[in-house]
Amino acid sequence: MYDIVTVGSATVDVFANTESKLIKIKTSNSEEELIAYPSGSKILIKELRFTTGGGGTNTAVSLARLGHKVAYLGSLGNDENGKIIIDLLKKEKIDFIGVISKEITGYSIILDSIEHDRTILTYKGANNKLKFSDINLKKVKTKWFYFSSMVSESFKTLEKLAGFAEKNKIKITFNPSTYLAKKGRDYLKNILTRTNILILNNEEASLLAGKNNVKIMLKDLYKLGPKIIVITDGKKAINAYDGKNIYVLIPNKIRVVESTGAGDAFASSFLSGMIKKNNVEFALKMGLANSESVITHPGAKNRLLKYNEILKVTKKRPAKIKKFKR
């Protein structure tokens, strides 16, 4: 029996550090930041780094380092990059219970910006080809599912796994992406109604709720089925709601080196905190500590903390949490 089975993408990532310009576009309703490169020119890469990524494997590694028994369920290609990912999982003592596809293993090119945020060019490949009929359900014995974003055939599989979870009393944490949130609540209802913990960023929450007031969004999303809602917002406050109380966590002011994987680190660590102590405030502190560790180092997995390391961080740098009755 696993503590958690993570379901999501797996990629080999190449980080390209290049010269770029940041352009800000403002309208009456929004502000958008764009990374710009000169057209028709050759751009030198200052630094090139290869690592593994994807919401499924990022969260699997995070949860394994936090002391949980973990398996990863996803689709990999029968190629060298697929072998790299399986070797990583073995090294982290994570079981691979997914499928090997005829497609190419997922691949991402991550472009750094002058403000150390990033733009990701991603090729989904095998990640989109996880078929429910190909999964060996006898291996899927777990207390929790962690669902990250999946599309195409793989999204249909997420829906079927949500039904499987309901029948087998498996709890679900769901961390959708912007492109799933854009599909709307009706598109996601088969998963949302079976979700225990919903974790998403402010943009995704606004797309699903159709509003932009965080307190209204928390309560609106709670009505869709999840028992706990968490909304992150980059450097701004993190908000959570459990049906009784609203929790507001203020992130620390730290130097950001590279932000890839911060959301995965937060969400997986929040789940770990809820499993360990069933306490929202403790879980928020765990999520913040691990995500802040990740963004102070390059790569999504390079500085994921172990449980005792998180406890030391939260003691040394206590997070400020405000709690309000709904």
Protein Blocks (a to p, Z undefined) as FASTA:
>chain_A
ZZbdcdddddddddddddddddddddfkbccddddddehiacddfbdcdddedjklmmmm
mmmmnopacdddddddddfklmmmmmmmmmnopacfbdcdfbdcddddddddfkopacdd
ddfklmmmccfklpcfklmgcfbdcddddehjllmmmmmmmmmmmmnopacdddddfklm
mnojklmmmmmmmpfbdcddfklmmmmnopabfklmmmmmmmnopabdcddehjbccddd
ehjaccdddddddddfblghklmmmmmmmmmmmmmnopaklmmmmmmmmmmmmmmpgcjk
lmcccfklmmmmmmmmccddddddZZ
